[in-house]
Amino acid sequence: MGIRGLMSFVEDHSNEFFTDLKLRDTKIIIDGYALFHRLCFNSNLELRYGGDYDSFADVVQKFFESLFACNIRPYVVLDGGCDISDKKLTTLKDRAREKIQTAHSLSLGGGGCVCPLLIREVFIQVLIKLQVCFVQCFSEADRDIMTLANHWNCPVLSSDSDFCIFDLKTGFCPLNSFQWRNMNTVKGTQYYIPAKCFSLEAFCRHFSNMNKALLPLFAVLCGNDHINLPIMETFLSKARLPLGATNSKGRRHHRVLGLLNWLSHFDNPTEALDNVLKYLPKKDRENVKELLCCSMEEYQQSQVKLQDFFQYGSYVCPDALNLGLPEWVLVALAKGQLSPFISDALVLRRTFLHTQVENMQQPNAHRISQPIRQIIYGLLLNASPHLGNVSWNALPPQSLAFSEVERIKKNIKTSIVGAVELPKDHSDLSKLTELSLGRRQILLLETLKVKPTILEPIPTSLKLPIAVSCYWLQHTEAKAKLHHLQALLLGMLMGPLHAIINSSSQEDLQEDGAKVLYEEFQRVKEQTRLGTRLDLDTAHIFCQWQCCLQMGVYLNQLLSTPLPEPDLTRLYNGSLVHGLCQQLLASTSAENLLSMCPKAKQLYEHLFNATRSYAPAELFLPKVKSNSKKKRQKKQGTNWSKNRMGTTSHTGCWYEGSNRFGLLMVENLEEHMEACQLE
């Protein structure tokens, strides 16, 4: 949620509404959605290239290490899917449009913040690695956070202005004044984090000691994510709201000040609401009253007892139970083992496909992964008879229809997509976990159009990413070139290299070259960050790969991970992969890069050989050159044949003398180039 203008208003009065805290030796309830956005946008991370997930993971780890050092015990609460009432749909669509504009700005070298596609999944993986307690709510988490914080009598950490409205016993600490990077000590031994805590009492005192029970009415009148009634403008225009003493800041917060001053004249919400309705046409009053009262309930205690989940592993949500969903699905959602994407598809039959920093003139990058989503939708079709009572807006009467909110150019559109009808034993969601591992793995790999034997030489942690990469290469929408594939596979070596470095002695590192190669990759990454211009076509191609990976991960999770879930924190680094693309196009060969580390070279060979048989033939064909270039290249032919890993010359001609890495073997390169009329 969020109330328009409220957070900036209270921050302008920080000396009056906030108290200083030295936070240590306490539990703290963390709004997970607010935290990962804050860490992503306020840590100087590169956001143009699709995500430097390793850098983000390091920031998240450092954040929680600061908390541990101060004996602060974090409990992270994440939002789930959309509310079954779908009351935030308009807000979600508005945000989707704003995100497209921001992504477009970033793609052209402008400013803005857009979360990389897999940021939530990476955040969850870091929480698991650090053994931080977390829960994923069935829908929006704010009320559950407030209820848990009051039960445990501990503060809330968030950036959501709704927590200025909730009656929190121990208060609300805004993330922007939570100085986790600047820990201090008490008596030189005990660490604490400087923070500020919002005082609801001081806030109400500022407005003539107003009754804090009036604040939920203030929130819905001011406008939040759940309610924005045009008719309320009638009330605001007629009520002549008192501003009190105004200065430049006061004028900026005209509505906030006016409503709070006006409400402070009433003793309770009932009296205030009756006075609001007086300004409205009689025919609208009952409807408006019902909507306002319903929205005000969002600020009351939740029925969900998250303490039971954290203490006993039991998550009971009445809304979810009423839908009759399978128990294993509810447990997996609460543990973050299934994405909110799945619950939205399951409950609302509608999903949002989030825009990345991509080429806005091309079809949105998610189009390539639609066949995977259609299988996901097929698995969710017959989840519960109770779902038949849910109103699926904008859907035709066909039972297989799902709607997807996607980018079209620089706007959004809701498209209807049909689920794939699956065999009977696959179409009962309650029994999906009863299928054998082999059958679940077959369904996953058939969806990705990959043969199991291809994955046999691949390390366990990379089987799913390589299967996804094979799927990606088979789709003509991708338009991937050889240097894109090479850069992607080279980037996948970062995880294994990091593992080698952290598990080996210094002598071993010097012998196998892992540290040298890792440092070279880091150098490429940093060089790319320092002002390299974004290649939009390359960005779009890697966005398509991420979309395939995202849906591959979601399908794998829904099938109870027939393939191990990959470590997403070090699987893809956008700055590195884009930088490697440029180097491979310029002069560097993959062989030269890997010559310093035999282990990495061998792994790369396995990855390349697995993907090569699924790549279109033209991926490995040389480009047609001008006659002058042909003559020059003919003289250099003997040198080309030494390049053994898809080397590119300065002219951009790919050639593989030995065919060892799936690049085309030709006896007479010049004749073949003349025969192939390829750009």
QUIBELCOR-V87449 format. One record per helix or strand of 2 or more residues. SS is the DSSP state (H for helix, E for strand). FROM is the first residue (numbers start at 1). LEN is the number of residues. If there is no record, write none. Layout:
BEGIN
ss: (SS	SS)
from: (FROM	FROM)
len: (LEN	LEN)
END
This chain:
BEGIN
ss: (H	H	E	E	H	H	E	H	H	E	H	E	H	E	H	E	E	H	H	H	H	H	H	H	H	H	H	H	E	H	H	E	E	H	H	H	H	H	H	H	H	H	H	H	H	H	H	H	H	H	H	E	E	H)
from: (6	14	18	26	32	53	72	89	119	133	142	155	161	172	175	184	190	200	212	232	248	254	269	282	306	318	327	340	350	365	385	401	411	424	429	437	452	460	476	482	493	506	514	536	568	574	590	598	617	627	637	647	654	669)
len: (7	4	6	6	10	17	7	19	12	4	11	4	4	3	3	3	9	7	11	7	5	10	9	18	7	5	8	8	3	16	5	8	8	3	6	11	4	15	3	10	11	7	16	23	3	13	5	15	4	9	4	2	2	7)
END
